[in-house]
């Protein structure tokens, strides 16, 4: 990275995985779920969007009626967003968790919005695929005596909310929805990940041997399976919402500037609790 951010992901491998996913005929049910979640978060916003930016190619089709016009753009070489600016809305669907420099990507998205423009994004969060991560680690420890990177390190919802604020968004909100999927066969889970372009693209990855995979699957069946043998796979989708700052937006009150006591506002009597006693 030119800005000194450590590289976690291999951009060439990511591009190959996404190209393969585009050729696959598959049910991308988690993409549908994320799009529905984005629609739900846009529904209370009672304003027209003249120009909207789809950051990964998955937004403009399903959300076509949200804005008068859409432009598709993506983060290119060195994760630079070549999209211009002045957008009323920007949308990202299950792509930002694959960025080496997520804080920098969020800053670029904010800069692409006009004042009081809205960003809504969905990305995988911290507990996503924890069963797979645990099983692959156990398999490698059993066969190789060590662990190599196999599953994307997803951030949790609190960290992502902090990144929104750090990127300069006003009124940032991060919330999470969780889904557990049950698979009769491991290869079905693997195919679903391939169909979303989510195969391993981590720097430093190594081929997975048959012995390691067998050990990982044995651990999966013991630790993360239902009584009927179906394998659990957890997914967290974190939804990020933030506004490009504008003078018209509501501002938080300064501490001590309230004009009414809380007890008066609630219509209850205020009772003093007395001084705190120190250790004695």
Secondary structure, 3 states (H helix, E strand, C coil): CCCCCCCCECHHHHHHHHHHHHHCCCCCHHHHHHHHHHHHHHHCCCCCEEEEEECCCCCCCCCHHHEEEEEECCECHHHCECCCCCEEEEEEECCHHHCCCHHHHHHHHHHHEEEEEEEEEEEECCCCCHHHHHHHHHHHHHHCCCCCCCCCCCCCHHHHHHHHHHCCEEEEEEEEEEEEEEECCHHHHHHHHHHCCCCCCECCCCCCCHHHHHHHHHHHHHHCECCCCCEEEEEEEEEEEEEECCCCCCCCCCCCCCCCCHHHHHCCCCCCCCCCCCCC
